[in-house]
């Protein structure tokens, strides 16, 4: 099990940009984000929640919310994408990923607030997840989505992912991509540092 020390991890917040040049910050979820994260999921449209959870859900069940806000347990990590809107930090997207160290594969899922879709946030967040995966030593990144989720399928296809059937579930399709990259070639500066610096890597796991 990997546990995270939030005081160390704040340095791994990343700044992304929308198509219009607006600032989006991606950071690890903290326990203080529980209410805001729940409100984020409640604010998604019913189709968006269905696509994210691969089934009907009006909000995160309490047990799953606990998993979201306690990052690092069972090598699972949660991040939120936030923007300053009217002076307040507001969640506009989220992602959750899990590393299988035996296969060096990382599985992930993500969502973007309906009001902020088609602004380039999903594309930027996906690239950021690839950096995080590479820094953890993953060589393959994959996710499953509904075959009807045209937005996620289109996003993955444009990012160079291939597609295959999801084992055991005909309703889903799996998108996957090999991400073998040398640590010094990881494009995100903070995660390149984490990959090449022993002291930085030690702050990711205790």
N, C-alpha and C positions, 0 to 999 in steps of 0.2 A: 504494500500500500504506500502511496506517495502522499505526504501531507504538505500543505502549502503554507508558507509564512507570508502573510499579506504585507507586512512591512517591507519585505524584500521585493515582493512582486509588483509593487506600484511602479517600479522602474520599467516594467514591461508593458505599460500602456502604450498603445500605438495611435497615431493620428492619421486618419484617412481623409479623403476628399470626395464630396459628391460631384456630379457632373458640372454643377454650377460653382464649384470651388468652396462650398461650405465645409466646415470642419466637423468631422465625426471622430470621436474618441472610442477606441476599443480597449476595454479593461476587464480583468477578472471580476466576476460577481463576488460580492461580499455579503455577509449576513444582514447588514443594514439595508441591502437592496431588496429584501424579501417582498415587502409590500408593493414597491414600485414594479418589480418583476411580475408579480401576480396581476397587478393592474394592467400591465402591458399585454399579457395574454388575454385578459378579459376584453381588452379594447380591439383585438383582432376581429375581423369579420368571421362569421361561422365557417365559410369555406376555407379561410386561411388557417384557422385552428385545426380544422379537419385534415388539411394537407400536412400541417406540422406534426400532429400527433398520430397521423394515419388512422384516425377514427374520431368519433364524436367526443367533444370535451368542451366544457364552458370555461374551465380554468385548470390550473395545475392542481392535482390532488396534493394534500399536505405532505405526504411522504415523498412525492417527486419534487415538490418545492424545496424540501430539506436537502435532497440530493443536489439540486441546482446550486444552492447557496453554500454548500460545503465542498469546495473544489478540491480535487486531488484524491478524494477517496475512491479506491478501486481504479485509480488512474483515469478518472473522469473529470473533465474540466468544463466550466461554463464561463462564457464571456458575454458582455453586453456592449452594444454600439450605442453611444449616447451623443446628443447634440444639446447645445444651449438654446432653448426656445423660451423667449420672453424672460430671460435671465435664470431659467431653471434647467438643471440637468434632466434631460428627458430621454428615456429609452426608445430608440427607433429600430432596433434589431437585436437579435441574440443568436448565439450559436453554442452548441454543446458537442464535445468530442471526447473520444475514449481511445486510449492506446492499448493495443495488444502487443506486448513486448516480445512474445514468442514468435509472432508472425511479422513483426515490425509493420503492422497495418494500423491505420487510425480511421475509425468510423466517426462520422459527424452528421449533424443536422442543423439547419439554420432557418430563421424567419426574419422578415422585414415588415415593419408596420405598414399596413395597406396604404396609409397616407404618404409614405415615403418610398414606395416602390417606383421603379423606372427612373431612379435618380442616380444609379450607379453604385448604390451602397452595397447591394448584394454581391456585385462583381468584386468590389474592393474588399469586402469581408471574406469572400472565398479565397482571394489571394493571400490575405492575412492568415487564414487558417492553414494554408499550404506552408507558409513560413513557420508557423508554430509546429506543425507536424514534422517538418524537416529538422527543426532544432531538437526535437525529441528522438530523432533517429529513425522516424518512420520512413519506409520506402514506398508505401502504397496508401492512398487516401480513397475512401469510398463512403457511399451513403445509399440509402434506399428511399424511394419516393413513390407515390401513387402514379400509375401510368397516365392518369388524367392531369397530373400537375405539370402543365405546359411551361409555366414560368421557371420552375426548378430544372426541368429537363433542358430548356433552352439555355439557361445560365450555365449548366454543366457542359453542354455541348460546345458552347462558345469558348469555354475555358479549357477545352481539349480532353474532356473525359470521354471514355468509352462506355458502352452500355451492355448489360447482360441481364438475364433473368435473375430475380431474387430467389434464392433457394427456399422452397416450401411455401411461396405465396405468389400466386399468379397475378394478383392485383398490383403488385409492386414491380418496379424496375430498379436495377442497381447501376449506379454510375460510379466509375472508378478510374484512377489515374496513378501511374507510377511517378513518384516524386523524388527519385534518387538524385541527390545533389550534394556536392561537397559543402561542408559547413561554411567555408569562407565565401561561398557563392550564394548563400541564402539572401534574397533581396531585401528583407526587412532588417534594419540595423540592429534593433534590440534583440531579435531572435538569432541573428548571426553572431552577436556577442555571446548569447547564451550557449550557442553550439560550440564555439571555439575557445571560450574561457572557462577553465576548470572552476574558478571561484564563482563565476556566474551560474554555471550548471549546478553547483552545490547549493545555491539558494532556491533551486527548484524542487529539491527533494531532501528530506531528512529521515 
